Amino acid sequence: MKSDGVVVFVQPRALRPPEAGKYIAGTRGLIESPMRGLKYKLIGGSRAVLIEELDRYLESLPDETGPRREAHQATAARRETV
């Protein structure tokens, strides 16, 4: 028996911190500090940032090219312990 299903894609309008961090290619910890300056909504007692607000934040970051000039702090710490 064949079933013709409908695929529905729902694009969220807002994301909670863990998903917001992933959205900007980071982590929850990475987004926590910028979230203090971003507008958010309280939904069910949790903070949720609008996608448009996350897009504006991401676009405000400077573009970079070429190799990193200095090691990321975590990378530098790992090198010191080896």
N, C-alpha and C positions, 0 to 999 in steps of 0.2 A: 504494500500500500504506500503510495507516494503522498507526501504532505507538502503543500506549497506554503511555506512559512514566510513571514515578514520579518526582516531584520530591522531593528530599530536601534539607532545610535543616539544616545542622549548626551549632549555636551553640557557638563556642569557650568553653572554661572558663578559659583563660588567654591573655594576649597578650604579645608581645615589645614592647620599647620603642617602635618606630615605630608599631605598631598601637595600643598603649596610649595614646600621645599623641593619635592620631586619635579614639580612643574617647571621650576627655574633651574633644573639640573643640579640640585644641591640636596641638602638634608633638612630635617626639621630644625636642627640646631642652627643651620645657616640662615634660615628664614626668620627665626625668632627675633633677632635684633632688628632687622628691617621692618618687621611687622609692627613694631612699636610706633613707626612713623607712617604706616599705611592705614587707610580707612578699612574697617572691617564691619561685619554684621554679626550680631549674636543670634545664632540659630540653635535652638534647643540647648541653650546654655554654653555652647562652644563658639569660639571665634571662627569666622569664615571670611576669607578675603575674596573680593570679586576678581574674576579672571582679568578684567580690564585694568584693575589696580596692579596686579602682578605684572601684566604686560608693560605698564608705564614704568614700574620699578626696573624691570629687566632692560628696557630701552634706555633708561637713564644711566646705566653702567657704561663705562668707556669701552670702546672696541680696542682690542689688543692684537698684535701680530708678532710673529717670531717666537723664539724660545723665551721661557721665563728667565728673567734676569737674576732672581734670587730664589732659593728653594722655598717651597711652601713650609710653613712652620712645622707641621707634622712630619714632613720629609726630613727636615733638618734635625728634628729630635730623634728620629729613627737612626740617622747616620751617626749621631753622637753615642748611641747605646751599642753600636756594633763594634 
